[in-house]
Amino acid sequence: MNPLKLLKYAKFFSSDKFMHFANGVGKNVVFLRRACILFYCFRDPDTPKYVKAVIAGALGYLVLPIDVISDRIPFAGWIDDAAVIALAFKVANRFIKPMHRDQAQKLIPFGSED
């Protein structure tokens, strides 16, 4: 997927929607810490606007209740979400600071970044 295609999902992203999503899915989503790292990178004033746009699109897609593959399908339902988060993580990787990782670790103490 092209990172620019993610921009159309940015309208579904807000800090409140993301935090509600993160609290709701909890340990069920193994890539949640990566999403939280992206969230903190998005909130950082040093992150360039184009990276913030890609992150907002990815997180918007994540919180969107309608996906390409329904989240209600066990295991397979989160594949598209994980792919979108992985793509955004790759785009934002240069701008992710240790501080973002630490903040995500405090919010989501389980799982890993892998």
QUIWO-V108362 format. One record per helix or strand of 3 or more residues. SS is the DSSP state (A for helix, B for strand). FROM is the first residue (numbers start at 0). LEN is the number of residues. If there is no record, write none. Layout:
<<SS:FROM:LEN> <SS:FROM:LEN>>
This chain:
<<A:2:10> <A:14:14> <A:31:12> <A:48:15> <A:75:20> <A:97:10>>
